[in-house]
Amino acid sequence: MKKVADKREREKELVSQMIALYCRKKHGTSKRTGLCRDCHKLNDYARSRSDHCPFMETKTFCSNCKVHCYRPDMREKIREVMGYSGPRMIFHHPVTAMRHVIETKTEKKRLEV
């Protein structure tokens, strides 16, 4: 059970880092001021979706999940955030970014078998 809880926390931390990076670059916020209102709502929403995910034991990240539980408007926002932040994470959070790439590749191989 601890393994699932750790995985859930890593996923929540990753999404928060990606939203923070996006907000700083697109909305001009800083680490000191925090997230803008819209990004704060998106961050809370994404973290709550992770908290209630019934598939956490068997999936790595939401992108590998067959059930998409985000509302359409939030799904579009998180897709935009990830499209922007994903390629830039290696420069801002290199360890987290490498772990994400490795876990995603491992999961895709596991699903192909």
Stockholm file with secondary structure:
# STOCKHOLM 1.0

chainA/1-113         MKKVADKREREKELVSQMIALYCRKKHGTSKRTGLCRDCHKLNDYARSRSDHCPFMETKTFCSNCKVHCYRPDMREKIREVMGYSGPRMIFHHPVTAMRHVIETKTEKKRLEV
#=GR chainA/1-113 SS CHHHHHHHHHHHHHHHHHHHHHHHHHHCCCTTTCCCHHHHHHHHHHHHHHHTCTTTTTCSSGGGCSSCCSCHHHHHHHHHHHHHHHHHHHHHCHHHHHHHHHHHHHHHHHHHC
#=GC SS_cons         CHHHHHHHHHHHHHHHHHHHHHHHHHHCCCTTTCCCHHHHHHHHHHHHHHHTCTTTTTCSSGGGCSSCCSCHHHHHHHHHHHHHHHHHHHHHCHHHHHHHHHHHHHHHHHHHC
//
